[in-house]
Amino acid sequence: MEFNDIYDKEISKKYSKHEIHRLSKRRKDRERHIGAGRPFKLDLENRFLMLLVYYRLYITYTLAGFLFNLDQSNICRGIQKIEPLIRECVPIPQKMYPITKRLQTPEEVEKYFPGFLAFTDCTEQQIPRPVDKNRRKIFYSGKKKKHTIKNQITVNNRGYILHKAAHKKGRKHDYDIYKDHHPITPKQIVNVIDLGYLGVETDFPGQLSALPCKRKRNQILSQEEIDYNIIHSKKRG
């Protein structure tokens, strides 16, 4: 009911004006008439639903494309073109930091990274079982025992996403993704990561990294190491 009320009273009434404004603000020397481009494959109501699902579940374009029977380019276009209108009617997430720039001063660094901490990890999302045998192999995640795609995300200690790598195949190891697509953080920032990134201190000596203590074979961790791991886990949690 709430969805229908918002759609009927807000979205559908404002859409025509929104589209005229969106299309007319383009270059003035356009040759085609307004609205002469390729049409959307979903109607307005379903595009509204698609955007809400995308923001509520934070799914990838790949999964959204499967749910709405569209390719990724159409998902991106459908969300991008309607987002300003939806934002006027419904409170949806937006970028806290709308620009990307090199941080110059300690004050700027602390604004983006409170406590001078960054947390990086990979998330996995299940995808439909690929039909092709080779694709089944490269998207199969041994950890999840499912076919997945991986997304590497870096957040600050307030939970704001500061870096996100493009999705990768489920078979690829988290650290392999990190080596190819790691965020470049200021030198003051401590990158808090788990044991899946073992070796980062050797491969990236120029950055500060914090990993939990790893128990060696036939040995036990000291109480100091156990306490450190508990603090480390709480920070990442």
Order of alpha helices (4+ residues) and beta strands (2+ residues): alpha-alpha-alpha-alpha-alpha-alpha-beta-alpha-beta-beta-beta-beta-alpha-beta-alpha-beta-alpha
